[in-house]
Amino acid sequence: MRTIAMTAAAVAILGLAACGQGPAEEAGEAADSAYEQSTTGTTDLGQGPAEETGEAIDEAADGADPVPGDATPAPTTP
């Protein structure tokens, strides 16, 4: 019974951690998982190189202009 509770807690924590991932990090995680599955037949839940790169991209994109060159002009007074 204790093992089931610990497993459920671990799954819940992993689920909460996944909520904060951006799109690039999620894509990197999927790429890492696909690579691991195809080469070893298993999936490691740790961060791989593609996921780390995606996380760096997401962090760099925070606060960046989502559509470059699409800035709203400042209002002018007549």
N, C-alpha and C positions, 0 to 999 in steps of 0.2 A: 504494500500500500504506500509506503514511504517513497519507493522508487517512482511510482506513478505520479505522486505529487511533485517530486523533484523534476521529473520530465515535463510535466505540465507547466511548471514555473519557468523552466528553461525555454520552452517553446513560446510562452507569453513574452518573455524578455526579448527573445529574438524577433518576435513580431513587432514589438514596440520600437526596437532599434531600426527595423526596416522602414518604418514610417518616415524617418527623416532623410531617406535617400532621394537624391535628385535623379533626373532621367539618365544622365550620363553614367552615374554610379550604378544604377540598375542595369543598364546595358553592359557595363563592364563586368558586373557580377554574373550576368547571364553568359557572357563570353567565357569567363573563367570556368564556370560550371560546365559548360559544353565541352571545353577543352579537357578538363579533368575527367569528365565522364568518358570521352572518346579515347583518352590515352591510358587511364588507369582503371576505368570501370566504376569508379567511386567519385563522390563529390565531397570536397573539403569545405567546411563551413567558414574557414578563415578567409581573410581578404587576399585575393590574388593581385597580380600586377595590373590587369585591365580594370579591376574594380578600384584600385588605388588611383589610377589615372583618371577614371571617371569622377571620383570624389574630388580630385584636384580641379577638374574642369568645372564641376558644379560650384565649388567654392569660389573660383575665379569669376564665374558668371553671376554670382549674387550681386545685385545692385547694378549690373551692367545693363545698357540699353538693349531691350529684347529685340528691337528691330533697328539695327544700325542705320543712321541717317534719317530716322523718322522722329526727329525731335519736334516738339510743339513749339512754335515761335512764341517769344515773350509778347505779352499784350502791349500795345502802344496806346498812348493817350493822345487824343486829337488836339 
